[in-house]
């Protein structure tokens, strides 16, 4: 099957479309756009210059990819918005392209951006992430692989969300969310490790227990971040997960979320 492009779509002659690309009526694809094999572009989607979309993606109606950054410092410099393979972008999602800061806004492969989500300039989203409906992500946010962000949450600029973390719906995330954890509230607070998510992804009981031990130290022993990391290095098993946790904490610029809900507010499963 070759390209199936509606005669009512607007395709710039300099756009590069792979094999088996489908473009529905009234979609607009501008110059300096590359779309991979087998990708579907829904009706009324708009793909602006600088967009790089991988293979077998689905871009639903009304989505806008590579729009100009909403950043007053932006001076028209060249930048891109890149989406990996097998990623789904639902209705009215907006993905702004980068600025001079990073030059790129990037979404990984096998990721789902649900309806009305906004990704600000220079944001980096990993692979296998789920960003639920109406999540608002500011500029220069970094979200690790397999992270889940619940609907109607707001993520402050420069925040990092670690791999396998889960942000519950309607959260306000003002500081970094550590890997493998769950947060909730406004401002978001720690409510436990992402136990169910880790089990679903094949983490062993022993791996999960190391993660749990690390966050018992970080959240329950009354230590500051550097003291907690020193304790982890000294007393906990040096696994891949522990190294990732310690590296995330020590490299945080905004600080890792340290506040937590009272024990009565934490489910038995996540405690």
C-alpha positions as CSV (number, residue, x, y, z in Angstrom):
1,X,0.0,0.0,0.0
2,X,1.3,3.4,-0.9
3,X,0.5,6.8,0.6
4,X,-3.2,7.4,1.0
5,X,-3.6,11.2,1.1
6,X,-7.0,12.9,1.0
7,X,-7.3,15.5,-1.9
8,X,-8.6,17.8,0.8
9,X,-5.4,17.7,2.9
10,X,-2.8,20.4,2.5
11,X,0.7,18.9,2.1
12,X,3.7,21.1,1.4
13,X,5.8,19.8,-1.5
14,X,9.0,19.8,0.7
15,X,7.4,17.6,3.4
16,X,8.8,14.1,3.4
17,X,6.3,11.3,4.0
18,X,7.3,7.6,4.3
19,X,5.5,4.6,2.8
20,X,1.9,3.8,3.7
21,X,1.3,7.2,5.4
22,X,-2.4,8.1,5.6
23,X,-3.4,11.8,5.7
24,X,-7.1,12.6,6.3
25,X,-9.1,15.5,5.0
26,X,-8.2,19.0,6.1
27,X,-5.0,18.0,7.8
28,X,-2.1,20.4,7.2
29,X,1.5,19.3,6.8
30,X,4.0,22.1,6.4
31,X,7.6,22.2,4.9
32,X,10.5,20.8,6.9
33,X,8.4,17.9,8.2
34,X,9.4,14.2,8.2
35,X,6.8,11.5,8.8
36,X,7.7,7.9,9.1
37,X,6.3,4.8,7.4
38,X,2.8,3.7,8.3
39,X,1.8,6.8,10.3
40,X,-1.8,8.1,10.3
41,X,-2.5,11.8,10.4
42,X,-6.1,12.5,11.3
43,X,-8.4,15.2,10.0
44,X,-7.6,18.8,10.9
45,X,-4.3,17.8,12.5
46,X,-1.6,20.5,11.9
47,X,2.1,19.5,11.5
48,X,4.3,22.6,11.5
49,X,7.9,23.0,10.3
50,X,10.5,21.2,12.5
51,X,8.2,18.2,13.1
52,X,9.8,14.8,13.0
53,X,7.3,11.9,13.5
54,X,8.3,8.3,13.6
55,X,6.8,5.2,12.1
56,X,3.4,3.7,12.9
57,X,2.3,6.7,14.9
58,X,-1.3,7.9,15.2
59,X,-1.9,11.7,15.2
60,X,-5.6,12.3,16.0
61,X,-7.8,15.2,14.8
62,X,-7.0,18.7,16.0
63,X,-3.5,17.9,17.3
64,X,-0.8,20.5,16.6
65,X,2.8,19.3,16.4
66,X,5.8,21.7,16.4
67,X,3.9,24.9,17.1
68,X,6.0,27.9,17.9
69,X,7.1,27.9,21.6
70,X,5.1,29.9,24.1
71,X,8.3,31.4,25.5
72,X,9.0,35.2,25.5
73,X,12.7,34.4,25.1
74,X,12.1,32.6,21.8
75,X,13.6,34.7,18.9
76,X,12.7,32.5,16.0
77,X,15.7,30.2,16.3
78,X,15.6,26.8,14.4
79,X,14.3,23.9,16.5
80,X,12.4,20.7,16.3
81,X,9.6,18.7,17.9
82,X,10.3,15.0,17.5
83,X,8.0,12.0,18.2
84,X,9.3,8.4,18.3
85,X,7.8,5.3,16.8
86,X,4.4,3.7,17.7
87,X,3.3,6.7,19.7
88,X,-0.3,7.9,19.8
89,X,-1.2,11.6,20.0
90,X,-4.8,12.1,20.8
91,X,-7.3,14.9,20.0
92,X,-6.1,18.5,20.5
93,X,-2.7,17.7,21.9
94,X,-0.2,20.5,21.4
95,X,3.5,19.8,21.3
96,X,5.6,23.0,21.0
97,X,9.0,22.8,19.4
98,X,12.2,23.6,21.3
99,X,14.1,26.9,21.9
100,X,17.7,27.9,22.1
101,X,17.8,26.1,25.4
102,X,17.8,22.5,24.0
103,X,16.7,23.0,20.5
104,X,14.3,20.1,20.7
105,X,11.1,18.9,22.3
106,X,11.0,15.1,22.2
107,X,8.5,12.4,22.9
108,X,9.7,8.8,22.9
109,X,8.4,5.6,21.3
110,X,5.3,3.6,22.4
111,X,4.0,6.6,24.4
112,X,0.4,7.8,24.7
113,X,-0.5,11.5,24.9
114,X,-4.2,11.7,25.7
115,X,-6.6,14.4,24.6
116,X,-5.9,18.1,25.3
117,X,-2.4,17.5,26.8
118,X,0.1,20.3,26.3
119,X,3.9,19.8,26.1
120,X,5.9,23.0,26.4
121,X,9.1,23.8,24.7
122,X,12.2,21.7,25.3
123,X,10.3,19.0,27.2
124,X,11.6,15.5,27.0
125,X,9.3,12.6,27.4
126,X,10.6,9.0,27.5
127,X,9.4,5.7,26.0
128,X,6.3,3.8,27.2
129,X,4.9,6.8,29.0
130,X,1.2,7.6,29.5
131,X,0.2,11.2,29.8
132,X,-3.5,11.4,30.6
133,X,-6.2,13.9,29.5
134,X,-5.6,17.6,29.9
135,X,-2.2,17.3,31.6
136,X,-0.3,20.6,31.3
137,X,3.4,20.3,31.0
138,X,5.5,23.4,31.1
139,X,8.8,24.1,29.4
140,X,12.0,22.0,29.9
141,X,10.3,19.2,31.9
142,X,11.9,15.8,31.7
143,X,9.8,12.6,32.1
144,X,11.5,9.2,32.4
145,X,10.5,6.0,30.7
146,X,7.3,4.2,31.8
147,X,6.1,7.2,33.8
148,X,2.4,7.8,34.1
149,X,0.9,11.3,34.7
150,X,-2.8,11.4,35.7
151,X,-5.4,13.6,34.1
152,X,-5.6,17.3,34.7
153,X,-2.2,17.4,36.5
154,X,0.1,20.5,36.1
155,X,3.8,20.1,35.9
156,X,6.0,23.1,36.7
157,X,8.8,24.1,34.4
158,X,12.2,22.4,34.9
159,X,10.7,19.6,36.9
160,X,11.9,16.0,36.4
161,X,9.7,13.0,36.8
162,X,11.7,9.8,37.2
163,X,11.3,6.5,35.4
164,X,8.4,4.3,36.5
165,X,6.9,7.1,38.6
166,X,3.2,7.7,38.8
167,X,1.6,11.2,39.3
168,X,-2.0,10.8,40.4
169,X,-4.7,12.9,38.7
170,X,-5.2,16.6,39.4
171,X,-1.7,16.9,41.0
172,X,0.4,20.0,41.1
173,X,4.0,19.0,40.6
174,X,6.4,21.7,41.8
175,X,9.5,19.6,42.5
176,X,11.1,16.5,41.1
177,X,9.3,13.2,41.4
178,X,11.7,10.4,42.3
179,X,11.9,7.2,40.2
180,X,9.5,4.4,41.1
181,X,7.4,6.6,43.4
182,X,3.8,7.8,43.5
183,X,2.7,11.4,44.3
184,X,-0.6,13.1,44.7
185,X,-2.0,16.5,45.7
186,X,-1.4,20.2,45.4
187,X,1.4,20.6,45.9
188,X,2.2,17.0,45.1
189,X,3.3,14.8,48.0
190,X,4.8,11.3,48.3
191,X,2.3,8.6,48.9
192,X,4.5,5.5,48.3
193,X,6.3,3.5,45.7
194,X,4.6,2.5,42.4
195,X,4.2,-1.0,43.6
196,X,1.5,-2.2,41.1
197,X,3.3,-0.6,38.2
198,X,6.6,-2.3,39.1
199,X,4.9,-5.7,39.4
200,X,3.2,-5.3,36.1
201,X,6.5,-4.5,34.4
202,X,8.2,-7.6,35.8
203,X,10.3,-6.3,38.6
204,X,11.2,-9.0,41.1
205,X,10.1,-9.0,44.7
206,X,13.8,-8.4,45.7
207,X,14.1,-5.4,43.3
208,X,10.9,-3.9,44.6
209,X,12.1,-4.4,48.2
210,X,15.3,-2.5,47.5
211,X,13.3,0.4,46.1
212,X,11.0,0.3,49.1
213,X,14.0,0.3,51.5
214,X,15.6,3.3,49.8
215,X,12.4,5.4,50.2
216,X,11.9,4.3,53.8
217,X,15.3,5.9,54.4
218,X,14.5,9.0,52.3
219,X,11.0,9.7,53.7
220,X,10.8,8.1,57.1
221,X,14.2,8.6,58.8
222,X,14.3,12.3,59.2
223,X,17.4,12.8,57.1
224,X,18.1,15.4,54.5
225,X,18.8,14.3,50.9
226,X,22.6,14.1,51.2
227,X,22.4,12.2,54.5
228,X,19.8,9.8,53.0
229,X,22.0,9.1,50.0
230,X,25.1,8.5,52.2
231,X,23.0,6.0,54.3
232,X,21.8,4.2,51.1
233,X,25.4,3.9,49.8
234,X,26.6,2.5,53.1
235,X,23.8,0.1,54.2
236,X,21.6,-0.9,51.2
237,X,22.3,-3.4,48.5
238,X,23.9,-1.7,45.5
239,X,21.4,-2.6,42.8
240,X,20.7,-0.9,39.4
241,X,17.5,0.6,40.9
242,X,19.3,2.0,44.0
243,X,22.0,3.6,41.8
244,X,19.3,5.2,39.7
245,X,17.5,6.5,42.8
246,X,20.7,8.0,44.3
247,X,21.8,9.6,41.0
248,X,18.4,11.2,40.6
249,X,18.4,12.6,44.1
250,X,21.9,14.0,43.9
251,X,21.4,15.5,40.4
252,X,18.2,17.3,41.3
253,X,18.2,21.0,40.7
254,X,14.7,21.8,42.0
255,X,14.9,19.3,44.8
256,X,13.0,16.0,45.1
257,X,9.5,16.1,46.6
258,X,10.2,15.4,50.3
259,X,6.8,16.0,51.9
260,X,4.5,13.0,52.3
261,X,1.0,12.3,53.3
262,X,0.3,11.1,56.8
263,X,0.2,7.4,57.2
264,X,-3.6,7.3,57.4
265,X,-3.8,8.8,53.9
266,X,-1.5,6.2,52.3
267,X,-2.9,2.9,51.1
268,X,-1.6,-0.3,52.7
269,X,-0.4,-1.4,49.3
270,X,1.8,1.7,48.7
271,X,3.1,2.1,52.2
